[in-house]
């Protein structure tokens, strides 16, 4: 099945990076130092780093799961939680759908296991 190529949004052009980058307020200078000048090089330091692109008939969606040691300050975590709340309609729908899929897969696995055991033992009801 072929999918139409999706349009990507154009990244704004950034001016040439100077050798002296002023850190933005609220950012740890150590974090700014690890970044490449003028770019978004956050590194790949997460022990769990799963990135999926899911082709759907009319659009592409992505799912990213990263995990590791928390390095953000409490103030930054509070600010990000206020900006990106956990309880939203999209999150609730996604978690409900994921729960249904996982539950159905579990029931199917149990059904296949029971059918296999009863077939091997000769017990048929």
N, CA, C and O atoms as a GROMACS GRO file, in nm:
protein
  500
    1UNK      N    1   0.086  -0.117   0.000
    1UNK     CA    2   0.000   0.000   0.000
    1UNK      C    3   0.090   0.123   0.000
    1UNK      O    4   0.177   0.137   0.086
    2UNK      N    5   0.070   0.209  -0.094
    2UNK     CA    6   0.153   0.329  -0.104
    2UNK      C    7   0.081   0.447  -0.040
    2UNK      O    8  -0.040   0.462  -0.052
    3UNK      N    9   0.159   0.527   0.026
    3UNK     CA   10   0.106   0.646   0.090
    3UNK      C   11   0.162   0.768   0.022
    3UNK      O   12   0.277   0.769  -0.023
    4UNK      N   13   0.081   0.871   0.013
    4UNK     CA   14   0.128   0.997  -0.046
    4UNK      C   15   0.233   1.057   0.045
    4UNK      O   16   0.224   1.048   0.168
    5UNK      N   17   0.330   1.118  -0.016
    5UNK     CA   18   0.435   1.182   0.062
    5UNK      C   19   0.376   1.301   0.136
    5UNK      O   20   0.310   1.386   0.076
    6UNK      N   21   0.401   1.308   0.265
    6UNK     CA   22   0.344   1.415   0.345
    6UNK      C   23   0.430   1.540   0.334
    6UNK      O   24   0.550   1.534   0.309
    7UNK      N   25   0.366   1.653   0.355
    7UNK     CA   26   0.436   1.780   0.352
    7UNK      C   27   0.501   1.803   0.488
    7UNK      O   28   0.440   1.780   0.592
    8UNK      N   29   0.625   1.848   0.485
    8UNK     CA   30   0.693   1.879   0.610
    8UNK      C   31   0.696   2.030   0.627
    8UNK      O   32   0.700   2.105   0.529
    9UNK      N   33   0.695   2.071   0.749
    9UNK     CA   34   0.698   2.215   0.773
    9UNK      C   35   0.840   2.263   0.757
    9UNK      O   36   0.935   2.194   0.794
   10UNK      N   37   0.855   2.380   0.703
   10UNK     CA   38   0.986   2.438   0.679
   10UNK      C   39   1.043   2.495   0.808
   10UNK      O   40   0.977   2.572   0.877
   11UNK      N   41   1.166   2.456   0.839
   11UNK     CA   42   1.234   2.512   0.955
   11UNK      C   43   1.283   2.652   0.919
   11UNK      O   44   1.336   2.673   0.810
   12UNK      N   45   1.266   2.748   1.010
   12UNK     CA   46   1.315   2.882   0.980
   12UNK      C   47   1.468   2.881   0.973
   12UNK      O   48   1.535   2.810   1.047
   13UNK      N   49   1.518   2.961   0.882
   13UNK     CA   50   1.663   2.969   0.869
   13UNK      C   51   1.720   3.043   0.989
   13UNK      O   52   1.666   3.144   1.032
   14UNK      N   53   1.830   2.990   1.041
   14UNK     CA   54   1.892   3.052   1.157
   14UNK      C   55   2.014   3.130   1.110
   14UNK      O   56   2.084   3.087   1.019
   15UNK      N   57   2.038   3.244   1.171
   15UNK     CA   58   2.158   3.318   1.133
   15UNK      C   59   2.282   3.240   1.170
   15UNK      O   60   2.278   3.152   1.256
   16UNK      N   61   2.391   3.271   1.105
   16UNK     CA   62   2.516   3.202   1.132
   16UNK      C   63   2.550   3.214   1.280
   16UNK      O   64   2.539   3.322   1.340
   17UNK      N   65   2.591   3.104   1.338
   17UNK     CA   66   2.620   3.101   1.482
   17UNK      C   67   2.754   3.168   1.508
   17UNK      O   68   2.852   3.146   1.437
   18UNK      N   69   2.754   3.249   1.610
   18UNK     CA   70   2.880   3.313   1.648
   18UNK      C   71   2.952   3.224   1.748
   18UNK      O   72   2.893   3.129   1.801
   19UNK      N   73   3.078   3.254   1.775
   19UNK     CA   74   3.154   3.171   1.868
   19UNK      C   75   3.107   3.194   2.012
   19UNK      O   76   3.130   3.109   2.098
   20UNK      N   77   3.043   3.306   2.039
   20UNK     CA   78   2.995   3.335   2.174
   20UNK      C   79   2.843   3.333   2.172
   20UNK      O   80   2.779   3.422   2.115
   21UNK      N   81   2.785   3.232   2.236
   21UNK     CA   82   2.640   3.219   2.241
   21UNK      C   83   2.594   3.261   2.379
   21UNK      O   84   2.641   3.208   2.480
   22UNK      N   85   2.501   3.355   2.383
   22UNK     CA   86   2.444   3.398   2.511
   22UNK      C   87   2.339   3.297   2.553
   22UNK      O   88   2.245   3.274   2.478
   23UNK      N   89   2.352   3.236   2.672
   23UNK     CA   90   2.250   3.142   2.716
   23UNK      C   91   2.118   3.213   2.745
   23UNK      O   92   2.117   3.325   2.796
   24UNK      N   93   2.010   3.146   2.712
   24UNK     CA   94   1.878   3.202   2.739
   24UNK      C   95   1.852   3.196   2.888
   24UNK      O   96   1.900   3.105   2.956
   25UNK      N   97   1.776   3.290   2.941
   25UNK     CA   98   1.745   3.287   3.084
   25UNK      C   99   1.671   3.158   3.120
   25UNK      O  100   1.581   3.116   3.048
   26UNK      N  101   1.710   3.098   3.230
   26UNK     CA  102   1.644   2.976   3.276
   26UNK      C  103   1.713   2.849   3.231
   26UNK      O  104   1.678   2.740   3.278
   27UNK      N  105   1.812   2.860   3.141
   27UNK     CA  106   1.883   2.741   3.095
   27UNK      C  107   2.013   2.726   3.172
   27UNK      O  108   2.082   2.824   3.199
   28UNK      N  109   2.045   2.605   3.206
   28UNK     CA  110   2.168   2.573   3.275
   28UNK      C  111   2.285   2.594   3.178
   28UNK      O  112   2.282   2.538   3.069
   29UNK      N  113   2.387   2.671   3.214
   29UNK     CA  114   2.500   2.694   3.123
   29UNK      C  115   2.567   2.564   3.077
   29UNK      O  116   2.619   2.557   2.965
   30UNK      N  117   2.567   2.462   3.162
   30UNK     CA  118   2.626   2.334   3.124
   30UNK      C  119   2.549   2.270   3.008
   30UNK      O  120   2.608   2.210   2.919
   31UNK      N  121   2.416   2.285   3.011
   31UNK     CA  122   2.333   2.231   2.904
   31UNK      C  123   2.359   2.308   2.776
   31UNK      O  124   2.370   2.249   2.668
   32UNK      N  125   2.367   2.440   2.785
   32UNK     CA  126   2.392   2.524   2.668
   32UNK      C  127   2.527   2.489   2.607
   32UNK      O  128   2.542   2.489   2.485
   33UNK      N  129   2.624   2.460   2.691
   33UNK     CA  130   2.758   2.427   2.644
   33UNK      C  131   2.759   2.298   2.564
   33UNK      O  132   2.835   2.284   2.468
   34UNK      N  133   2.674   2.201   2.603
   34UNK     CA  134   2.669   2.073   2.533
   34UNK      C  135   2.605   2.085   2.396
   34UNK      O  136   2.627   1.999   2.310
   35UNK      N  137   2.526   2.189   2.373
   35UNK     CA  138   2.460   2.206   2.245
   35UNK      C  139   2.559   2.252   2.139
   35UNK      O  140   2.657   2.321   2.168
   36UNK      N  141   2.531   2.212   2.017
   36UNK     CA  142   2.614   2.264   1.909
   36UNK      C  143   2.570   2.408   1.883
   36UNK      O  144   2.452   2.440   1.898
   37UNK      N  145   2.662   2.496   1.844
   37UNK     CA  146   2.625   2.635   1.823
   37UNK      C  147   2.517   2.649   1.716
   37UNK      O  148   2.532   2.600   1.604
   38UNK      N  149   2.408   2.715   1.752
   38UNK     CA  150   2.301   2.744   1.658
   38UNK      C  151   2.213   2.625   1.624
   38UNK      O  152   2.121   2.640   1.543
   39UNK      N  153   2.237   2.510   1.680
   39UNK     CA  154   2.159   2.392   1.646
   39UNK      C  155   2.091   2.333   1.766
   39UNK      O  156   2.110   2.378   1.879
   40UNK      N  157   2.011   2.230   1.740
   40UNK     CA  158   1.943   2.160   1.847
   40UNK      C  159   2.007   2.023   1.862
   40UNK      O  160   1.952   1.924   1.815
   41UNK      N  161   2.119   2.015   1.925
   41UNK     CA  162   2.187   1.889   1.946
   41UNK      C  163   2.172   1.851   2.092
   41UNK      O  164   2.258   1.883   2.175
   42UNK      N  165   2.064   1.783   2.124
   42UNK     CA  166   2.037   1.747   2.263
   42UNK      C  167   2.107   1.618   2.302
   42UNK      O  168   2.102   1.578   2.418
   43UNK      N  169   2.170   1.554   2.207
   43UNK     CA  170   2.239   1.429   2.237
   43UNK      C  171   2.142   1.313   2.243
   43UNK      O  172   2.020   1.332   2.233
   44UNK      N  173   2.195   1.197   2.258
   44UNK     CA  174   2.112   1.078   2.267
   44UNK      C  175   2.152   1.005   2.395
   44UNK      O  176   2.206   0.895   2.390
   45UNK      N  177   2.125   1.067   2.507
   45UNK     CA  178   2.170   1.017   2.635
   45UNK      C  179   2.062   0.944   2.713
   45UNK      O  180   2.081   0.913   2.830
   46UNK      N  181   1.948   0.916   2.651
   46UNK     CA  182   1.839   0.850   2.722
   46UNK      C  183   1.858   0.699   2.716
   46UNK      O  184   1.881   0.644   2.609
   47UNK      N  185   1.850   0.631   2.831
   47UNK     CA  186   1.858   0.484   2.829
   47UNK      C  187   1.741   0.423   2.752
   47UNK      O  188   1.757   0.318   2.689
   48UNK      N  189   1.625   0.487   2.756
   48UNK     CA  190   1.509   0.443   2.679
   48UNK      C  191   1.482   0.551   2.576
   48UNK      O  192   1.455   0.666   2.611
   49UNK      N  193   1.488   0.515   2.448
   49UNK     CA  194   1.470   0.613   2.341
   49UNK      C  195   1.399   0.543   2.226
   49UNK      O  196   1.464   0.486   2.138
   50UNK      N  197   1.265   0.548   2.226
   50UNK     CA  198   1.184   0.482   2.125
   50UNK      C  199   1.115   0.590   2.043
   50UNK      O  200   1.042   0.673   2.098
   51UNK      N  201   1.138   0.589   1.913
   51UNK     CA  202   1.078   0.688   1.824
   51UNK      C  203   1.015   0.615   1.707
   51UNK      O  204   1.084   0.547   1.631
   52UNK      N  205   0.884   0.628   1.693
   52UNK     CA  206   0.811   0.560   1.588
   52UNK      C  207   0.738   0.660   1.500
   52UNK      O  208   0.683   0.759   1.549
   53UNK      N  209   0.738   0.634   1.371
   53UNK     CA  210   0.657   0.712   1.277
   53UNK      C  211   0.550   0.616   1.226
   53UNK      O  212   0.581   0.511   1.170
   54UNK      N  213   0.425   0.653   1.244
   54UNK     CA  214   0.313   0.563   1.214
   54UNK      C  215   0.238   0.616   1.092
   54UNK      O  216   0.175   0.721   1.100
   55UNK      N  217   0.245   0.543   0.979
   55UNK     CA  218   0.172   0.588   0.860
   55UNK      C  219   0.024   0.554   0.872
   55UNK      O  220  -0.012   0.438   0.892
   56UNK      N  221  -0.060   0.652   0.860
   56UNK     CA  222  -0.204   0.633   0.857
   56UNK      C  223  -0.253   0.671   0.718
   56UNK      O  224  -0.180   0.737   0.645
   57UNK      N  225  -0.374   0.632   0.678
   57UNK     CA  226  -0.418   0.659   0.541
   57UNK      C  227  -0.412   0.807   0.500
   57UNK      O  228  -0.379   0.836   0.385
   58UNK      N  229  -0.442   0.898   0.589
   58UNK     CA  230  -0.448   1.039   0.548
   58UNK      C  231  -0.339   1.126   0.607
   58UNK      O  232  -0.327   1.243   0.570
   59UNK      N  233  -0.259   1.073   0.697
   59UNK     CA  234  -0.152   1.152   0.760
   59UNK      C  235  -0.054   1.059   0.829
   59UNK      O  236  -0.081   0.940   0.846
   60UNK      N  237   0.057   1.113   0.869
   60UNK     CA  238   0.156   1.038   0.947
   60UNK      C  239   0.154   1.093   1.088
   60UNK      O  240   0.144   1.214   1.109
   61UNK      N  241   0.163   1.004   1.185
   61UNK     CA  242   0.172   1.043   1.325
   61UNK      C  243   0.303   0.989   1.380
   61UNK      O  244   0.362   0.898   1.322
   62UNK      N  245   0.346   1.045   1.490
   62UNK     CA  246   0.468   0.994   1.553
   62UNK      C  247   0.442   0.970   1.700
   62UNK      O  248   0.355   1.031   1.762
   63UNK      N  249   0.521   0.879   1.755
   63UNK     CA  250   0.515   0.846   1.896
   63UNK      C  251   0.658   0.841   1.946
   63UNK      O  252   0.741   0.770   1.890
   64UNK      N  253   0.686   0.916   2.050
   64UNK     CA  254   0.821   0.921   2.107
   64UNK      C  255   0.812   0.890   2.255
   64UNK      O  256   0.733   0.950   2.328
   65UNK      N  257   0.894   0.795   2.298
   65UNK     CA  258   0.903   0.761   2.439
   65UNK      C  259   1.050   0.769   2.477
   65UNK      O  260   1.134   0.695   2.425
   66UNK      N  261   1.081   0.858   2.569
   66UNK     CA  262   1.218   0.868   2.619
   66UNK      C  263   1.215   0.860   2.770
   66UNK      O  264   1.119   0.905   2.834
   67UNK      N  265   1.317   0.804   2.826
   67UNK     CA  266   1.323   0.792   2.971
   67UNK      C  267   1.467   0.792   3.018
   67UNK      O  268   1.558   0.751   2.946
   68UNK      N  269   1.484   0.836   3.138
   68UNK     CA  270   1.618   0.839   3.196
   68UNK      C  271   1.615   0.919   3.325
   68UNK      O  272   1.509   0.947   3.381
   69UNK      N  273   1.733   0.955   3.372
   69UNK     CA  274   1.746   1.030   3.495
   69UNK      C  275   1.693   1.173   3.476
   69UNK      O  276   1.723   1.238   3.376
   70UNK      N  277   1.616   1.220   3.572
   70UNK     CA  278   1.562   1.356   3.567
   70UNK      C  279   1.673   1.456   3.598
   70UNK      O  280   1.738   1.446   3.702
   71UNK      N  281   1.694   1.552   3.509
   71UNK     CA  282   1.799   1.652   3.528
   71UNK      C  283   1.745   1.794   3.533
   71UNK      O  284   1.819   1.889   3.559
   72UNK      N  285   1.615   1.808   3.508
   72UNK     CA  286   1.558   1.943   3.510
   72UNK      C  287   1.539   1.991   3.653
   72UNK      O  288   1.520   1.912   3.745
   73UNK      N  289   1.544   2.121   3.669
   73UNK     CA  290   1.523   2.179   3.801
   73UNK      C  291   1.374   2.171   3.837
   73UNK      O  292   1.290   2.161   3.747
   74UNK      N  293   1.340   2.176   3.966
   74UNK     CA  294   1.198   2.173   4.004
   74UNK      C  295   1.119   2.288   3.943
   74UNK      O  296   1.002   2.270   3.907
   75UNK      N  297   1.180   2.406   3.931
   75UNK     CA  298   1.109   2.520   3.872
   75UNK      C  299   1.076   2.492   3.726
   75UNK      O  300   0.965   2.522   3.681
   76UNK      N  301   1.171   2.436   3.653
   76UNK     CA  302   1.147   2.407   3.512
   76UNK      C  303   1.041   2.298   3.496
   76UNK      O  304   0.958   2.307   3.406
   77UNK      N  305   1.043   2.197   3.583
   77UNK     CA  306   0.941   2.092   3.576
   77UNK      C  307   0.803   2.149   3.601
   77UNK      O  308   0.707   2.113   3.532
   78UNK      N  309   0.791   2.239   3.700
   78UNK     CA  310   0.661   2.302   3.728
   78UNK      C  311   0.614   2.384   3.609
   78UNK      O  312   0.496   2.379   3.572
   79UNK      N  313   0.704   2.460   3.549
   79UNK     CA  314   0.668   2.544   3.435
   79UNK      C  315   0.623   2.458   3.316
   79UNK      O  316   0.525   2.491   3.250
   80UNK      N  317   0.694   2.349   3.290
   80UNK     CA  318   0.657   2.262   3.179
   80UNK      C  319   0.528   2.188   3.207
   80UNK      O  320   0.449   2.165   3.115
   81UNK      N  321   0.503   2.149   3.332
   81UNK     CA  322   0.377   2.082   3.366
   81UNK      C  323   0.259   2.177   3.349
   81UNK      O  324   0.151   2.135   3.307
   82UNK      N  325   0.280   2.305   3.381
   82UNK     CA  326   0.172   2.403   3.361
   82UNK      C  327   0.147   2.425   3.212
   82UNK      O  328   0.033   2.444   3.169
   83UNK      N  329   0.253   2.424   3.133
   83UNK     CA  330   0.240   2.448   2.989
   83UNK      C  331   0.185   2.323   2.918
   83UNK      O  332   0.110   2.336   2.821
   84UNK      N  333   0.223   2.204   2.964
   84UNK     CA  334   0.182   2.078   2.901
   84UNK      C  335   0.119   1.988   3.006
   84UNK      O  336   0.185   1.897   3.056
   85UNK      N  337  -0.009   2.009   3.040
   85UNK     CA  338  -0.072   1.926   3.144
   85UNK      C  339  -0.085   1.781   3.098
   85UNK      O  340  -0.100   1.753   2.979
   86UNK      N  341  -0.081   1.690   3.194
   86UNK     CA  342  -0.090   1.547   3.164
   86UNK      C  343  -0.233   1.506   3.128
   86UNK      O  344  -0.253   1.425   3.038
   87UNK      N  345  -0.331   1.562   3.198
   87UNK     CA  346  -0.470   1.523   3.176
   87UNK      C  347  -0.530   1.615   3.070
   87UNK      O  348  -0.575   1.727   3.097
   88UNK      N  349  -0.530   1.563   2.946
   88UNK     CA  350  -0.595   1.632   2.835
   88UNK      C  351  -0.683   1.531   2.763
   88UNK      O  352  -0.668   1.411   2.783
   89UNK      N  353  -0.773   1.577   2.680
   89UNK     CA  354  -0.862   1.488   2.607
   89UNK      C  355  -0.781   1.394   2.517
   89UNK      O  356  -0.811   1.274   2.510
   90UNK      N  357  -0.681   1.446   2.450
   90UNK     CA  358  -0.599   1.362   2.362
   90UNK      C  359  -0.527   1.253   2.438
   90UNK      O  360  -0.522   1.139   2.392
   91UNK      N  361  -0.471   1.286   2.554
   91UNK     CA  362  -0.402   1.185   2.635
   91UNK      C  363  -0.498   1.080   2.687
   91UNK      O  364  -0.465   0.961   2.689
   92UNK      N  365  -0.616   1.121   2.728
   92UNK     CA  366  -0.715   1.026   2.780
   92UNK      C  367  -0.759   0.930   2.670
   92UNK      O  368  -0.768   0.810   2.692
   93UNK      N  369  -0.788   0.984   2.551
   93UNK     CA  370  -0.830   0.899   2.438
   93UNK      C  371  -0.718   0.803   2.400
   93UNK      O  372  -0.743   0.684   2.377
   94UNK      N  373  -0.594   0.852   2.395
   94UNK     CA  374  -0.481   0.766   2.359
   94UNK      C  375  -0.463   0.654   2.460
   94UNK      O  376  -0.447   0.539   2.421
   95UNK      N  377  -0.465   0.686   2.589
   95UNK     CA  378  -0.446   0.584   2.692
   95UNK      C  379  -0.560   0.483   2.692
   95UNK      O  380  -0.537   0.364   2.713
   96UNK      N  381  -0.683   0.529   2.669
   96UNK     CA  382  -0.797   0.437   2.663
   96UNK      C  383  -0.783   0.342   2.544
   96UNK      O  384  -0.805   0.222   2.557
   97UNK      N  385  -0.746   0.397   2.428
   97UNK     CA  386  -0.729   0.313   2.309
   97UNK      C  387  -0.613   0.214   2.329
   97UNK      O  388  -0.625   0.098   2.291
   98UNK      N  389  -0.504   0.260   2.386
   98UNK     CA  390  -0.390   0.170   2.411
   98UNK      C  391  -0.431   0.061   2.510
   98UNK      O  392  -0.391  -0.054   2.494
   99UNK      N  393  -0.509   0.095   2.611
   99UNK     CA  394  -0.556  -0.005   2.707
   99UNK      C  395  -0.644  -0.109   2.643
   99UNK      O  396  -0.634  -0.228   2.674
  100UNK      N  397  -0.732  -0.066   2.553
  100UNK     CA  398  -0.820  -0.160   2.483
  100UNK      C  399  -0.736  -0.254   2.395
  100UNK      O  400  -0.758  -0.375   2.396
  101UNK      N  401  -0.641  -0.199   2.321
  101UNK     CA  402  -0.557  -0.282   2.234
  101UNK      C  403  -0.476  -0.382   2.316
  101UNK      O  404  -0.469  -0.500   2.281
  102UNK      N  405  -0.415  -0.337   2.424
  102UNK     CA  406  -0.336  -0.427   2.509
  102UNK      C  407  -0.426  -0.532   2.574
  102UNK      O  408  -0.389  -0.649   2.582
  103UNK      N  409  -0.544  -0.492   2.619
  103UNK     CA  410  -0.638  -0.587   2.679
  103UNK      C  411  -0.684  -0.692   2.581
  103UNK      O  412  -0.689  -0.811   2.614
  104UNK      N  413  -0.717  -0.650   2.457
  104UNK     CA  414  -0.760  -0.746   2.356
  104UNK      C  415  -0.647  -0.841   2.317
  104UNK      O  416  -0.670  -0.960   2.296
  105UNK      N  417  -0.526  -0.788   2.308
  105UNK     CA  418  -0.411  -0.873   2.277
  105UNK      C  419  -0.389  -0.974   2.389
  105UNK      O  420  -0.358  -1.090   2.362
  106UNK      N  421  -0.405  -0.932   2.513
  106UNK     CA  422  -0.391  -1.023   2.626
  106UNK      C  423  -0.497  -1.132   2.625
  106UNK      O  424  -0.468  -1.249   2.649
  107UNK      N  425  -0.621  -1.094   2.597
  107UNK     CA  426  -0.729  -1.193   2.590
  107UNK      C  427  -0.707  -1.291   2.476
  107UNK      O  428  -0.732  -1.411   2.491
  108UNK      N  429  -0.660  -1.241   2.362
  108UNK     CA  430  -0.632  -1.330   2.249
  108UNK      C  431  -0.520  -1.428   2.285
  108UNK      O  432  -0.527  -1.546   2.250
  109UNK      N  433  -0.418  -1.378   2.354
  109UNK     CA  434  -0.309  -1.466   2.396
  109UNK      C  435  -0.355  -1.573   2.493
  109UNK      O  436  -0.314  -1.688   2.482
  110UNK      N  437  -0.439  -1.535   2.587
  110UNK     CA  438  -0.493  -1.632   2.683
  110UNK      C  439  -0.578  -1.736   2.610
  110UNK      O  440  -0.568  -1.855   2.638
  111UNK      N  441  -0.660  -1.690   2.516
  111UNK     CA  442  -0.746  -1.782   2.440
  111UNK      C  443  -0.662  -1.882   2.361
  111UNK      O  444  -0.695  -2.000   2.357
  112UNK      N  445  -0.555  -1.834   2.298
  112UNK     CA  446  -0.469  -1.924   2.220
  112UNK      C  447  -0.398  -2.023   2.312
  112UNK      O  448  -0.384  -2.140   2.277
  113UNK      N  449  -0.354  -1.977   2.428
  113UNK     CA  450  -0.287  -2.066   2.524
  113UNK      C  451  -0.382  -2.174   2.573
  113UNK      O  452  -0.345  -2.291   2.577
  114UNK      N  453  -0.503  -2.137   2.609
  114UNK     CA  454  -0.601  -2.233   2.659
  114UNK      C  455  -0.636  -2.334   2.549
  114UNK      O  456  -0.646  -2.453   2.576
  115UNK      N  457  -0.653  -2.285   2.426
  115UNK     CA  458  -0.685  -2.376   2.316
  115UNK      C  459  -0.571  -2.474   2.293
  115UNK      O  460  -0.595  -2.592   2.267
  116UNK      N  461  -0.448  -2.427   2.302
  116UNK     CA  462  -0.332  -2.514   2.283
  116UNK      C  463  -0.323  -2.619   2.393
  116UNK      O  464  -0.298  -2.736   2.364
  117UNK      N  465  -0.342  -2.580   2.517
  117UNK     CA  466  -0.333  -2.673   2.630
  117UNK      C  467  -0.442  -2.779   2.619
  117UNK      O  468  -0.415  -2.897   2.638
  118UNK      N  469  -0.566  -2.738   2.589
  118UNK     CA  470  -0.675  -2.835   2.580
  118UNK      C  471  -0.656  -2.927   2.460
  118UNK      O  472  -0.696  -3.043   2.466
  119UNK      N  473  -0.597  -2.878   2.351
  119UNK     CA  474  -0.571  -2.960   2.235
  119UNK      C  475  -0.465  -3.065   2.267
  119UNK      O  476  -0.478  -3.180   2.226
  120UNK      N  477  -0.359  -3.026   2.339
  120UNK     CA  478  -0.250  -3.117   2.375
  120UNK      C  479  -0.296  -3.222   2.474
  120UNK      O  480  -0.251  -3.337   2.467
  121UNK      N  481  -0.383  -3.187   2.568
  121UNK     CA  482  -0.425  -3.283   2.671
  121UNK      C  483  -0.541  -3.368   2.623
  121UNK      O  484  -0.575  -3.467   2.689
  122UNK      N  485  -0.602  -3.333   2.512
  122UNK     CA  486  -0.714  -3.412   2.462
  122UNK      C  487  -0.844  -3.377   2.528
  122UNK      O  488  -0.946  -3.440   2.499
  123UNK      N  489  -0.845  -3.279   2.618
  123UNK     CA  490  -0.968  -3.238   2.685
  123UNK      C  491  -1.042  -3.139   2.596
  123UNK      O  492  -0.993  -3.030   2.570
  124UNK      N  493  -1.158  -3.177   2.552
  124UNK     CA  494  -1.239  -3.089   2.468
  124UNK      C  495  -1.376  -3.081   2.531
  124UNK      O  496  -1.436  -3.184   2.564
  125UNK      N  497  -1.426  -2.960   2.549
  125UNK     CA  498  -1.556  -2.947   2.611
  125UNK      C  499  -1.666  -2.941   2.510
  125UNK      O  500  -1.783  -2.930   2.546
   0.00000   0.00000   0.00000
